[in-house]
Amino acid sequence: MHIHKGDYAKAAQYGEECLMTPPPVPNIPLTVGLRSNFVNIWRDATDDGELFTILNANLDSDNVTVGVAYNQTSPGVGIRSEYNVNYDLFLKYGSADPNAANYDVRNTAYLLTSNFGSTPYNHVIKHRSRASSTAAQVVDVKFLRTAEVYLNVAEAYMKSTAPNPAKALQYLNTLRAQRYGTATSPYVPGTETGTALLDAIYHERRLELAFENDRFWTIKRLGQSVVRSDYGSAANGGGGDAPTGALKTLPAGNFRFVLPIPQDAINLNPNLVQNPGY
């Protein structure tokens, strides 16, 4: 809440308090989600790095297909995605090869390149399935993770009236150390300062919280425009369906950043005034 209000002092204060373990072993920072556990977070095989999770465990009564909004699997045809990973974003992740120097565990946890029919696509598999379960798309909802709080605190330290870039870098590097590198080729801590450090925090926020309903709200909070890439939906950025013209950009401050009030709500309460632009 405080990060959205622009109250960065409180965002840093309460964020750090949130990350500290309670008694009997107080003041030990909670893990950001260890690299060794990270894929299993999204398979519901560990709670590492989760602060508030909405359980979806009872297949008889819950059985909420969280991941179906992104894709479904068609036998003999492949994964049919409602939303593919844009190629511009896809390129921002490191390698999915754990032996590569630029290994990024999020690539393995979030993305999968495979065919639908004869065309390869980059699919979102972040909410696709629970380990050892035959119930497709049924996983717990990770409503708040420590990684988001780490990023909030890092940003808040950079934007406070009394900035603390050393603390901001510390929180950012703690996150990056658990996303990049391997045991044989560990992550080398970043040394960014100033604008480059703030940009690095924004960059990691985009990669870390992708497909968790954060990006739009971050763009709106920062007063930025939505600018779609020139790529289409195919795995290599082709496909002939790249946005063009007015479909490519939503300017900062555009009235469409606020949704219209539904007409049935206005019918029930004529005192409601429709949001501007609608």
Backbone as CSV, one residue per row, in Angstrom:
resi,resn,N_x,N_y,N_z,CA_x,CA_y,CA_z,C_x,C_y,C_z
1,MET,0.818,-1.191,0.000,0.000,0.000,0.000,0.862,1.255,0.000
2,HIS,1.895,1.283,0.881,2.714,2.487,1.016,3.511,2.778,-0.252
3,ILE,3.921,1.712,-0.967,4.678,1.931,-2.203,3.789,2.590,-3.249
4,HIS,2.495,2.252,-3.259,1.570,2.859,-4.205,1.228,4.292,-3.811
5,LYS,1.231,4.582,-2.520,0.963,5.936,-2.043,2.173,6.854,-2.207
6,GLY,3.335,6.261,-2.440,4.538,7.072,-2.521,5.119,7.406,-1.162
7,ASP,4.684,6.706,-0.124,5.229,6.895,1.212,6.386,5.900,1.370
8,TYR,7.537,6.289,0.847,8.644,5.345,0.737,9.295,5.034,2.073
9,ALA,9.274,5.980,3.014,9.837,5.705,4.332,9.082,4.559,5.008
10,LYS,7.745,4.613,4.940,6.946,3.555,5.549,7.039,2.264,4.740
11,ALA,7.162,2.369,3.427,7.307,1.169,2.603,8.572,0.411,2.992
12,ALA,9.654,1.140,3.234,10.899,0.505,3.663,10.777,-0.047,5.074
13,GLN,10.200,0.754,5.974,10.092,0.343,7.380,9.251,-0.923,7.528
14,TYR,8.033,-0.879,7.004,7.133,-2.014,7.203,7.526,-3.198,6.332
15,GLY,8.149,-2.917,5.196,8.642,-4.008,4.375,9.712,-4.806,5.095
16,GLU,10.643,-4.100,5.732,11.686,-4.798,6.478,11.110,-5.552,7.669
17,GLU,10.127,-4.949,8.343,9.492,-5.641,9.469,8.796,-6.910,8.995
18,CYS,8.191,-6.855,7.834,7.499,-8.014,7.259,8.476,-9.151,6.967
19,LEU,9.698,-8.796,6.615,10.677,-9.799,6.203,11.440,-10.410,7.371
20,MET,11.236,-9.897,8.561,11.952,-10.423,9.715,11.149,-11.538,10.376
21,THR,11.814,-12.624,10.678,11.134,-13.766,11.294,10.710,-13.418,12.716
22,PRO,9.589,-13.966,13.155,9.105,-13.715,14.516,9.852,-14.565,15.532
23,PRO,9.613,-14.344,16.827,10.192,-15.220,17.855,9.787,-16.663,17.589
24,PRO,10.555,-17.670,18.016,11.682,-17.560,18.943,13.016,-17.210,18.305
25,VAL,13.078,-17.059,16.984,14.346,-16.679,16.345,14.104,-15.387,15.568
26,PRO,14.022,-14.257,16.266,13.655,-13.006,15.600,14.794,-12.389,14.801
27,ASN,14.411,-11.462,13.922,15.355,-10.604,13.199,16.276,-11.347,12.239
28,ILE,15.805,-12.464,11.724,16.518,-13.159,10.650,15.697,-12.952,9.378
29,PRO,16.267,-12.326,8.357,15.468,-12.058,7.153,14.921,-13.338,6.521
30,LEU,13.668,-13.301,6.137,13.066,-14.430,5.435,13.731,-14.610,4.081
31,THR,13.823,-15.850,3.647,14.418,-16.115,2.342,13.587,-15.499,1.232
32,VAL,14.254,-15.087,0.167,13.580,-14.524,-0.993,13.020,-15.629,-1.889
33,GLY,13.238,-16.876,-1.471,12.880,-18.038,-2.296,14.151,-18.572,-2.917
34,LEU,14.722,-19.596,-2.316,16.022,-20.087,-2.754,15.963,-20.621,-4.178
35,ARG,17.054,-20.419,-4.904,17.131,-20.900,-6.280,16.865,-22.406,-6.347
36,SER,17.376,-23.153,-5.355,17.196,-24.606,-5.347,15.737,-25.018,-5.154
37,ASN,14.925,-24.123,-4.610,13.503,-24.418,-4.376,12.574,-23.748,-5.380
38,PHE,13.114,-22.871,-6.213,12.254,-21.924,-6.916,11.254,-22.590,-7.853
39,VAL,11.675,-23.544,-8.641,10.734,-24.221,-9.545,9.631,-24.889,-8.736
40,ASN,9.983,-25.465,-7.598,8.998,-26.178,-6.781,7.998,-25.246,-6.098
41,ILE,8.330,-23.949,-5.970,7.342,-22.998,-5.453,6.116,-23.008,-6.343
42,TRP,6.341,-23.052,-7.649,5.254,-22.964,-8.626,4.634,-24.316,-8.912
43,ARG,5.178,-25.363,-8.277,4.581,-26.694,-8.381,3.954,-27.100,-7.045
44,ASP,3.877,-26.137,-6.095,3.302,-26.369,-4.767,4.019,-27.474,-4.005
45,ALA,5.319,-27.624,-4.260,6.113,-28.617,-3.542,6.913,-27.987,-2.407
46,THR,6.828,-26.659,-2.254,7.472,-25.950,-1.156,6.748,-24.626,-0.955
47,ASP,6.846,-24.086,0.259,6.277,-22.771,0.562,7.378,-21.712,0.678
48,ASP,8.583,-22.056,0.288,9.710,-21.139,0.426,9.427,-19.818,-0.293
49,GLY,9.559,-18.724,0.413,9.375,-17.411,-0.209,7.934,-16.955,-0.290
50,GLU,6.996,-17.705,0.281,5.582,-17.317,0.248,5.190,-16.656,1.567
51,LEU,4.517,-15.518,1.478,4.028,-14.818,2.658,2.524,-15.015,2.861
52,PHE,1.772,-14.961,1.772,0.316,-15.122,1.850,-0.115,-15.945,0.644
53,THR,-0.551,-17.152,0.913,-0.949,-18.081,-0.146,-2.406,-18.477,0.040
54,ILE,-3.162,-18.447,-1.042,-4.552,-18.903,-1.017,-4.563,-20.360,-1.457
55,LEU,-4.906,-21.249,-0.519,-4.854,-22.679,-0.799,-5.928,-23.087,-1.806
56,ASN,-5.551,-24.034,-2.628,-6.437,-24.536,-3.673,-6.254,-26.046,-3.719
57,ALA,-6.261,-26.656,-2.514,-5.785,-28.019,-2.369,-6.866,-29.083,-2.456
58,ASN,-8.094,-28.721,-2.127,-9.165,-29.712,-2.096,-9.785,-29.830,-3.493
59,LEU,-9.388,-30.858,-4.214,-9.837,-30.982,-5.601,-11.338,-31.227,-5.706
60,ASP,-11.939,-31.727,-4.641,-13.377,-31.998,-4.675,-14.200,-30.718,-4.545
61,SER,-13.698,-29.745,-3.763,-14.496,-28.534,-3.521,-13.863,-27.271,-4.103
62,ASP,-12.523,-27.187,-4.108,-11.860,-25.998,-4.658,-11.678,-26.169,-6.165
63,ASN,-10.613,-26.879,-6.523,-10.379,-27.240,-7.920,-10.457,-26.032,-8.854
64,VAL,-9.882,-24.905,-8.429,-9.890,-23.695,-9.243,-8.738,-23.769,-10.239
65,THR,-9.053,-23.734,-11.505,-8.032,-23.873,-12.540,-7.355,-22.520,-12.779
66,VAL,-6.454,-22.186,-11.880,-5.774,-20.896,-11.895,-5.061,-20.651,-13.228
67,GLY,-4.395,-21.672,-13.752,-3.574,-21.477,-14.936,-4.303,-21.504,-16.258
68,VAL,-5.597,-21.879,-16.242,-6.312,-22.046,-17.500,-6.473,-20.730,-18.253
69,ALA,-6.367,-19.601,-17.536,-6.456,-18.302,-18.207,-5.295,-18.095,-19.172
70,TYR,-4.183,-18.795,-18.918,-3.029,-18.656,-19.801,-3.028,-19.677,-20.928
71,ASN,-3.350,-20.929,-20.627,-3.320,-21.934,-21.690,-4.026,-23.202,-21.256
72,GLN,-4.299,-24.022,-22.252,-4.827,-25.363,-22.024,-4.035,-26.318,-22.911
73,THR,-4.044,-27.595,-22.561,-3.330,-28.594,-23.350,-4.322,-29.409,-24.164
74,SER,-4.083,-29.479,-25.465,-4.922,-30.266,-26.361,-4.160,-31.517,-26.766
75,PRO,-4.630,-32.699,-26.391,-3.918,-33.938,-26.716,-3.636,-34.049,-28.214
76,GLY,-2.388,-34.355,-28.517,-1.990,-34.527,-29.904,-1.745,-33.226,-30.655
77,VAL,-2.063,-32.103,-30.047,-1.890,-30.804,-30.713,-0.864,-29.951,-29.987
78,GLY,-0.886,-29.997,-28.654,0.077,-29.240,-27.877,-0.595,-28.235,-26.957
79,ILE,0.185,-27.292,-26.465,-0.317,-26.267,-25.557,-0.947,-25.141,-26.371
80,ARG,-2.181,-24.863,-26.061,-2.872,-23.744,-26.714,-2.923,-22.585,-25.733
81,SER,-2.189,-21.540,-26.030,-2.097,-20.414,-25.113,-3.075,-19.312,-25.448
82,GLU,-3.725,-18.801,-24.397,-4.541,-17.603,-24.542,-3.644,-16.369,-24.586
83,TYR,-2.548,-16.424,-23.823,-1.568,-15.338,-23.775,-0.180,-15.948,-23.846
84,ASN,0.577,-15.602,-24.869,1.953,-16.048,-24.988,2.892,-15.059,-24.309
85,VAL,4.111,-15.514,-24.070,5.155,-14.626,-23.565,5.644,-13.779,-24.735
86,ASN,5.513,-12.464,-24.606,5.997,-11.611,-25.681,7.498,-11.821,-25.877
87,TYR,7.929,-11.835,-27.129,9.327,-12.148,-27.425,10.279,-11.129,-26.803
88,ASP,9.860,-9.888,-26.703,10.685,-8.861,-26.069,10.954,-9.227,-24.612
89,LEU,9.937,-9.672,-23.893,10.114,-10.095,-22.504,10.898,-11.398,-22.438
90,PHE,10.603,-12.315,-23.328,11.301,-13.607,-23.360,12.812,-13.424,-23.424
91,LEU,13.255,-12.463,-24.238,14.689,-12.224,-24.413,15.345,-11.618,-23.174
92,LYS,14.564,-11.063,-22.291,15.115,-10.432,-21.090,15.493,-11.453,-20.024
93,TYR,14.958,-12.663,-20.103,15.341,-13.707,-19.162,16.657,-14.340,-19.592
94,GLY,17.411,-14.811,-18.598,18.615,-15.555,-18.910,18.283,-16.937,-19.435
95,SER,19.303,-17.737,-19.584,19.156,-19.066,-20.179,18.412,-20.019,-19.250
96,ALA,17.702,-20.976,-19.865,17.050,-22.048,-19.113,17.996,-23.227,-18.883
97,ASP,19.194,-23.138,-19.434,20.187,-24.204,-19.290,20.946,-24.011,-17.977
98,PRO,20.803,-24.924,-17.008,21.466,-24.738,-15.715,22.985,-24.780,-15.789
99,ASN,23.527,-25.190,-16.934,24.979,-25.201,-17.104,25.496,-23.925,-17.768
100,ALA,24.579,-23.053,-18.170,24.984,-21.823,-18.846,25.399,-20.761,-17.838
101,ALA,26.339,-19.910,-18.240,26.823,-18.858,-17.350,25.726,-17.856,-17.021
102,ASN,24.776,-17.672,-17.944,23.686,-16.709,-17.724,22.382,-17.407,-17.324
103,TYR,22.507,-18.526,-16.614,21.317,-19.275,-16.182,20.398,-18.402,-15.337
104,ASP,19.089,-18.477,-15.617,18.057,-17.763,-14.868,16.985,-18.787,-14.522
105,VAL,16.859,-19.126,-13.234,15.938,-20.186,-12.830,14.493,-19.835,-13.158
106,ARG,14.182,-18.541,-13.302,12.816,-18.150,-13.643,12.423,-18.600,-15.040
107,ASN,13.404,-18.716,-15.925,13.112,-19.208,-17.276,12.521,-20.609,-17.193
108,THR,13.126,-21.451,-16.361,12.633,-22.815,-16.187,11.273,-22.839,-15.497
109,ALA,11.090,-21.979,-14.489,9.860,-22.001,-13.697,8.681,-21.368,-14.409
110,TYR,8.945,-20.357,-15.242,7.858,-19.559,-15.810,7.524,-19.898,-17.255
111,LEU,8.511,-20.339,-18.041,8.362,-20.366,-19.501,8.589,-21.760,-20.061
112,LEU,7.951,-22.016,-21.186,8.181,-23.257,-21.921,7.954,-22.991,-23.404
113,THR,8.943,-23.312,-24.206,8.808,-23.177,-25.652,8.433,-24.536,-26.237
114,SER,7.257,-24.607,-26.829,6.805,-25.852,-27.446,5.755,-25.525,-28.496
115,ASN,5.443,-26.500,-29.310,4.537,-26.291,-30.438,3.071,-26.348,-30.034
116,PHE,2.285,-25.553,-30.735,0.853,-25.799,-30.841,0.613,-26.058,-32.319
117,GLY,0.261,-27.300,-32.646,0.231,-27.682,-34.050,1.656,-27.697,-34.585
118,SER,1.897,-26.950,-35.640,3.228,-26.926,-36.252,4.010,-25.660,-35.908
119,THR,3.446,-24.801,-35.063,4.082,-23.519,-34.760,4.580,-23.478,-33.321
120,PRO,5.867,-23.165,-33.103,6.366,-23.055,-31.733,5.997,-21.716,-31.100
121,TYR,5.645,-21.766,-29.825,5.300,-20.573,-29.057,6.031,-20.605,-27.724
122,ASN,6.150,-19.435,-27.112,6.684,-19.333,-25.755,5.491,-19.247,-24.804
123,HIS,5.264,-20.305,-24.047,4.084,-20.422,-23.204,4.397,-20.034,-21.756
124,VAL,3.371,-19.577,-21.041,3.461,-19.289,-19.611,3.065,-20.560,-18.859
125,ILE,3.995,-21.129,-18.081,3.685,-22.358,-17.336,3.756,-22.127,-15.826
126,LYS,3.775,-20.869,-15.431,3.949,-20.502,-14.017,2.833,-21.058,-13.132
127,HIS,1.636,-21.193,-13.679,0.490,-21.663,-12.898,-0.100,-22.926,-13.514
128,ARG,0.730,-23.717,-14.157,0.212,-24.790,-15.006,-0.171,-26.062,-14.256
129,SER,0.618,-26.465,-13.253,0.310,-27.749,-12.632,1.029,-27.918,-11.304
130,ARG,0.431,-28.702,-10.438,1.030,-29.061,-9.162,1.835,-30.342,-9.343
131,ALA,2.944,-30.434,-8.626,3.781,-31.632,-8.727,2.982,-32.868,-8.334
132,SER,3.169,-33.933,-9.085,2.537,-35.234,-8.796,1.013,-35.144,-8.773
133,SER,0.451,-34.288,-9.627,-1.005,-34.167,-9.701,-1.448,-34.260,-11.158
134,THR,-2.591,-34.865,-11.346,-3.151,-34.970,-12.694,-4.140,-33.851,-12.982
135,ALA,-4.376,-32.973,-11.997,-5.323,-31.863,-12.171,-4.612,-30.689,-12.835
136,ALA,-4.812,-30.546,-14.120,-4.139,-29.492,-14.866,-4.615,-28.111,-14.421
137,GLN,-3.671,-27.176,-14.335,-3.935,-25.756,-14.061,-4.374,-25.482,-12.623
138,VAL,-4.381,-26.483,-11.769,-4.814,-26.286,-10.380,-3.582,-26.134,-9.488
139,VAL,-3.336,-24.929,-9.005,-2.241,-24.650,-8.084,-2.716,-23.629,-7.050
140,ASP,-1.963,-23.515,-5.960,-2.261,-22.491,-4.971,-1.932,-21.114,-5.541
141,VAL,-2.634,-20.095,-5.074,-2.407,-18.726,-5.527,-1.390,-18.061,-4.603
142,LYS,-0.241,-17.708,-5.148,0.788,-17.016,-4.370,0.448,-15.527,-4.368
143,PHE,-0.361,-15.113,-3.409,-0.882,-13.756,-3.395,0.198,-12.730,-3.052
144,LEU,1.101,-13.084,-2.140,2.208,-12.196,-1.786,3.433,-13.035,-1.485
145,ARG,4.537,-12.701,-2.151,5.800,-13.407,-1.948,6.841,-12.455,-1.360
146,THR,7.818,-13.033,-0.680,8.883,-12.206,-0.109,9.643,-11.458,-1.196
147,ALA,9.748,-12.037,-2.388,10.462,-11.376,-3.473,9.868,-10.005,-3.782
148,GLU,8.532,-9.911,-3.763,7.891,-8.625,-4.018,8.252,-7.627,-2.930
149,VAL,8.293,-8.083,-1.679,8.621,-7.175,-0.577,10.080,-6.724,-0.683
150,TYR,10.978,-7.640,-1.026,12.387,-7.267,-1.240,12.481,-6.155,-2.286
151,LEU,11.751,-6.294,-3.376,11.791,-5.290,-4.448,11.151,-3.986,-4.003
152,ASN,10.062,-4.069,-3.238,9.435,-2.856,-2.709,10.401,-2.086,-1.819
153,VAL,11.081,-2.810,-0.929,12.012,-2.166,0.001,13.186,-1.555,-0.756
154,ALA,13.711,-2.282,-1.745,14.826,-1.750,-2.530,14.430,-0.450,-3.231
155,GLU,13.256,-0.443,-3.854,12.782,0.767,-4.527,12.550,1.893,-3.526
156,ALA,11.963,1.551,-2.392,11.668,2.569,-1.378,12.939,3.223,-0.856
157,TYR,13.986,2.442,-0.657,15.249,3.016,-0.182,15.861,3.971,-1.208
158,MET,15.608,3.734,-2.479,16.137,4.627,-3.509,15.330,5.916,-3.616
159,LYS,14.041,5.859,-3.246,13.160,6.996,-3.479,12.785,7.747,-2.207
160,SER,13.277,7.316,-1.066,12.996,8.006,0.186,13.639,9.389,0.185
161,THR,13.140,10.267,1.042,13.725,11.611,1.147,15.179,11.536,1.611
162,ALA,15.521,10.467,2.330,16.920,10.219,2.698,17.315,8.872,2.089
163,PRO,17.673,8.848,0.804,17.945,7.583,0.110,19.073,6.793,0.771
164,ASN,18.973,5.484,0.636,20.012,4.594,1.148,20.340,3.584,0.054
165,PRO,21.120,3.997,-0.953,21.401,3.106,-2.085,22.129,1.833,-1.688
166,ALA,22.911,1.876,-0.626,23.616,0.670,-0.193,22.625,-0.408,0.240
167,LYS,21.597,-0.008,0.994,20.574,-0.968,1.411,19.752,-1.441,0.218
168,ALA,19.451,-0.510,-0.693,18.690,-0.886,-1.886,19.443,-1.941,-2.688
169,LEU,20.732,-1.735,-2.874,21.540,-2.692,-3.628,21.624,-4.019,-2.893
170,GLN,21.709,-3.972,-1.578,21.760,-5.199,-0.786,20.517,-6.051,-1.011
171,TYR,19.345,-5.435,-0.954,18.106,-6.179,-1.157,18.012,-6.704,-2.592
172,LEU,18.406,-5.885,-3.549,18.351,-6.317,-4.951,19.295,-7.487,-5.192
173,ASN,20.518,-7.399,-4.683,21.483,-8.475,-4.897,21.076,-9.763,-4.189
174,THR,20.383,-9.652,-3.059,19.886,-10.852,-2.382,18.916,-11.598,-3.284
175,LEU,18.055,-10.849,-3.965,17.131,-11.474,-4.918,17.884,-12.071,-6.094
176,ARG,18.760,-11.280,-6.700,19.446,-11.740,-7.913,20.336,-12.950,-7.655
177,ALA,20.904,-13.038,-6.457,21.768,-14.178,-6.138,21.009,-15.495,-6.127
178,GLN,19.667,-15.431,-5.946,18.839,-16.634,-5.929,18.086,-16.862,-7.237
179,ARG,18.382,-16.075,-8.239,17.750,-16.249,-9.542,18.766,-16.561,-10.640
180,TYR,19.963,-16.016,-10.506,20.995,-16.183,-11.522,22.129,-17.058,-11.003
181,GLY,22.873,-17.627,-11.949,24.077,-18.363,-11.597,23.797,-19.774,-11.130
182,THR,24.868,-20.502,-10.888,24.797,-21.888,-10.436,25.812,-22.085,-9.330
183,ALA,25.836,-23.293,-8.782,26.799,-23.592,-7.721,28.231,-23.476,-8.231
184,THR,28.437,-23.833,-9.482,29.789,-23.767,-10.047,30.102,-22.409,-10.665
185,SER,29.060,-21.645,-10.972,29.256,-20.306,-11.549,28.294,-19.350,-10.860
186,PRO,28.575,-18.978,-9.603,27.636,-18.177,-8.818,27.466,-16.773,-9.364
187,TYR,26.338,-16.174,-8.988,26.048,-14.809,-9.405,27.076,-13.852,-8.819
188,VAL,27.559,-12.952,-9.650,28.487,-11.915,-9.204,27.660,-10.693,-8.828
189,PRO,27.704,-10.252,-7.568,26.840,-9.155,-7.123,26.988,-7.907,-7.975
190,GLY,25.852,-7.275,-8.265,25.866,-6.044,-9.028,26.417,-4.887,-8.207
191,THR,26.873,-3.853,-8.904,27.460,-2.685,-8.236,26.833,-1.390,-8.736
192,GLU,25.599,-1.452,-9.243,24.967,-0.273,-9.821,24.778,0.822,-8.775
193,THR,24.734,2.030,-9.267,24.447,3.188,-8.421,23.467,4.106,-9.150
194,GLY,22.858,5.039,-8.405,22.022,6.082,-9.001,20.900,5.542,-9.859
195,THR,20.703,6.185,-11.019,19.616,5.818,-11.924,19.748,4.385,-12.410
196,ALA,20.984,3.936,-12.623,21.198,2.561,-13.075,20.708,1.550,-12.044
197,LEU,20.869,1.860,-10.775,20.396,0.964,-9.720,18.874,0.927,-9.680
198,LEU,18.236,2.079,-9.778,16.772,2.115,-9.778,16.220,1.376,-10.996
199,ASP,16.852,1.566,-12.154,16.424,0.854,-13.359,16.588,-0.660,-13.184
200,ALA,17.645,-1.076,-12.496,17.867,-2.508,-12.264,16.779,-3.081,-11.358
201,ILE,16.339,-2.294,-10.387,15.245,-2.732,-9.514,13.961,-2.900,-10.324
202,TYR,13.664,-1.930,-11.176,12.481,-2.032,-12.034,12.574,-3.244,-12.959
203,HIS,13.782,-3.471,-13.503,13.995,-4.591,-14.423,13.706,-5.920,-13.728
204,GLU,14.253,-6.096,-12.518,14.026,-7.347,-11.800,12.572,-7.491,-11.378
205,ARG,11.924,-6.386,-11.088,10.500,-6.459,-10.734,9.703,-7.011,-11.913
206,ARG,10.024,-6.532,-13.109,9.293,-7.014,-14.279,9.507,-8.514,-14.481
207,LEU,10.741,-8.973,-14.339,11.030,-10.385,-14.560,10.475,-11.258,-13.446
208,GLU,10.639,-10.818,-12.209,10.248,-11.631,-11.055,8.736,-11.774,-10.944
209,LEU,8.003,-10.686,-11.148,6.562,-10.677,-10.910,5.749,-10.826,-12.195
210,ALA,6.399,-11.183,-13.283,5.676,-11.403,-14.539,4.602,-12.465,-14.349
211,PHE,3.443,-12.238,-14.953,2.309,-13.170,-14.932,1.720,-13.320,-13.527
212,GLU,1.898,-12.286,-12.689,1.308,-12.264,-11.350,0.442,-11.019,-11.150
213,ASN,-0.019,-10.428,-12.241,-0.931,-9.289,-12.164,-0.269,-8.069,-11.512
214,ASP,1.004,-7.859,-11.812,1.715,-6.710,-11.236,2.067,-5.649,-12.269
215,ARG,2.371,-6.049,-13.482,2.974,-5.142,-14.456,2.121,-3.904,-14.745
216,PHE,0.828,-4.093,-14.988,-0.047,-2.960,-15.308,-0.061,-1.954,-14.163
217,TRP,-0.165,-2.474,-12.936,-0.261,-1.581,-11.787,1.052,-0.847,-11.531
218,THR,2.170,-1.501,-11.849,3.465,-0.823,-11.722,3.595,0.290,-12.748
219,ILE,3.188,0.013,-13.982,3.222,1.037,-15.027,2.352,2.226,-14.635
220,LYS,1.172,1.933,-14.129,0.260,3.000,-13.718,0.828,3.773,-12.529
221,ARG,1.386,3.071,-11.571,1.961,3.713,-10.379,3.110,4.639,-10.741
222,LEU,3.902,4.240,-11.710,5.074,5.029,-12.102,4.744,6.100,-13.137
223,GLY,3.476,6.176,-13.551,3.086,7.180,-14.525,3.687,6.950,-15.901
224,GLN,3.831,5.698,-16.279,4.420,5.347,-17.567,3.337,5.015,-18.591
225,SER,3.750,4.906,-19.847,2.857,4.474,-20.917,2.983,2.970,-21.112
226,VAL,1.916,2.343,-21.569,1.985,0.951,-22.014,2.445,0.981,-23.466
227,VAL,3.613,0.410,-23.723,4.159,0.394,-25.079,4.403,-1.056,-25.468
228,ARG,3.614,-1.542,-26.396,3.759,-2.930,-26.842,4.914,-3.043,-27.833
229,SER,5.527,-4.216,-27.863,6.682,-4.416,-28.734,6.238,-4.602,-30.182
230,ASP,7.215,-4.714,-31.058,6.948,-4.919,-32.487,6.845,-6.396,-32.844
231,TYR,6.861,-7.272,-31.849,6.895,-8.700,-32.116,5.494,-9.311,-32.163
232,GLY,5.411,-10.405,-32.925,4.196,-11.197,-32.946,4.252,-12.290,-31.899
233,SER,3.291,-13.205,-31.936,3.127,-14.178,-30.857,3.948,-15.452,-31.014
234,ALA,4.565,-15.690,-32.168,5.342,-16.911,-32.367,6.607,-16.885,-31.508
235,ALA,7.210,-18.051,-31.314,8.349,-18.177,-30.406,9.528,-17.300,-30.795
236,ASN,9.673,-17.024,-32.084,10.784,-16.178,-32.544,10.374,-14.724,-32.754
237,GLY,9.188,-14.364,-32.287,8.718,-12.995,-32.436,7.973,-12.742,-33.727
238,GLY,7.844,-13.769,-34.574,7.100,-13.620,-35.820,5.627,-13.922,-35.613
239,GLY,4.972,-14.253,-36.687,3.571,-14.639,-36.598,2.620,-13.676,-37.257
240,GLY,3.099,-12.503,-37.623,2.274,-11.561,-38.364,1.153,-10.926,-37.574
241,ASP,1.186,-11.011,-36.241,0.105,-10.428,-35.447,0.626,-9.381,-34.461
242,ALA,1.729,-8.747,-34.796,2.262,-7.690,-33.935,1.319,-6.491,-33.925
243,PRO,1.163,-5.826,-32.767,0.276,-4.658,-32.714,0.839,-3.497,-33.532
244,THR,-0.052,-2.708,-34.083,0.358,-1.557,-34.885,-0.529,-0.360,-34.554
245,GLY,-0.067,0.809,-34.922,-0.864,2.026,-34.808,-1.334,2.287,-33.394
246,ALA,-2.612,2.628,-33.256,-3.184,2.989,-31.966,-3.206,1.812,-30.997
247,LEU,-3.119,0.581,-31.516,-3.135,-0.590,-30.650,-1.808,-0.803,-29.934
248,LYS,-0.765,-0.105,-30.365,0.570,-0.363,-29.842,0.852,0.378,-28.535
249,THR,0.267,1.542,-28.338,0.606,2.378,-27.188,-0.638,2.855,-26.456
250,LEU,-0.578,2.788,-25.134,-1.573,3.424,-24.273,-0.838,4.522,-23.518
251,PRO,-1.039,5.783,-23.900,-0.245,6.867,-23.316,-0.472,6.999,-21.812
252,ALA,0.560,7.428,-21.107,0.446,7.669,-19.670,-0.683,8.655,-19.402
253,GLY,-1.493,8.374,-18.396,-2.592,9.256,-18.048,-3.842,9.063,-18.864
254,ASN,-3.827,8.140,-19.837,-5.011,7.890,-20.642,-6.166,7.421,-19.759
255,PHE,-7.385,7.827,-20.118,-8.545,7.475,-19.293,-8.745,5.971,-19.180
256,ARG,-8.184,5.190,-20.124,-8.382,3.740,-20.100,-7.590,3.044,-18.990
257,PHE,-6.730,3.766,-18.297,-6.072,3.185,-17.128,-7.070,2.947,-15.992
258,VAL,-8.244,3.567,-16.068,-9.334,3.328,-15.122,-10.489,2.706,-15.890
259,LEU,-10.993,1.576,-15.442,-12.071,0.888,-16.147,-13.390,1.630,-15.979
260,PRO,-14.334,1.421,-16.905,-15.652,2.041,-16.751,-16.455,1.386,-15.636
261,ILE,-17.350,2.143,-15.042,-18.293,1.576,-14.072,-19.353,0.800,-14.859
262,PRO,-19.606,-0.442,-14.525,-20.585,-1.230,-15.292,-21.956,-0.561,-15.310
263,GLN,-22.636,-0.666,-16.435,-23.936,-0.020,-16.580,-24.958,-0.558,-15.595
264,ASP,-24.876,-1.848,-15.272,-25.853,-2.386,-14.320,-25.666,-1.788,-12.935
265,ALA,-24.414,-1.418,-12.579,-24.184,-0.751,-11.300,-24.786,0.651,-11.310
266,ILE,-24.662,1.334,-12.444,-25.255,2.674,-12.561,-26.775,2.590,-12.528
267,ASN,-27.324,1.540,-13.152,-28.782,1.361,-13.133,-29.298,1.165,-11.709
268,LEU,-28.519,0.474,-10.892,-28.911,0.240,-9.508,-28.735,1.483,-8.643
269,ASN,-27.763,2.310,-9.007,-27.486,3.515,-8.216,-27.248,4.688,-9.173
270,PRO,-28.287,5.411,-9.556,-28.160,6.517,-10.510,-27.240,7.636,-10.018
271,ASN,-26.888,7.649,-8.743,-25.977,8.664,-8.236,-24.532,8.441,-8.655
272,LEU,-24.250,7.251,-9.146,-22.896,6.978,-9.628,-22.600,7.788,-10.877
273,VAL,-21.419,8.351,-10.941,-21.001,9.135,-12.108,-19.948,8.325,-12.867
274,GLN,-20.211,8.111,-14.136,-19.310,7.318,-14.949,-17.917,7.954,-14.988
275,ASN,-16.907,7.101,-14.996,-15.530,7.591,-15.077,-15.314,8.351,-16.381
276,PRO,-14.471,9.385,-16.387,-14.263,10.199,-17.599,-13.792,9.358,-18.778
277,GLY,-14.254,9.736,-19.954,-13.848,9.077,-21.187,-14.788,8.000,-21.673
278,TYR,-15.701,7.561,-20.808,-16.652,6.509,-21.170,-18.055,7.068,-21.339
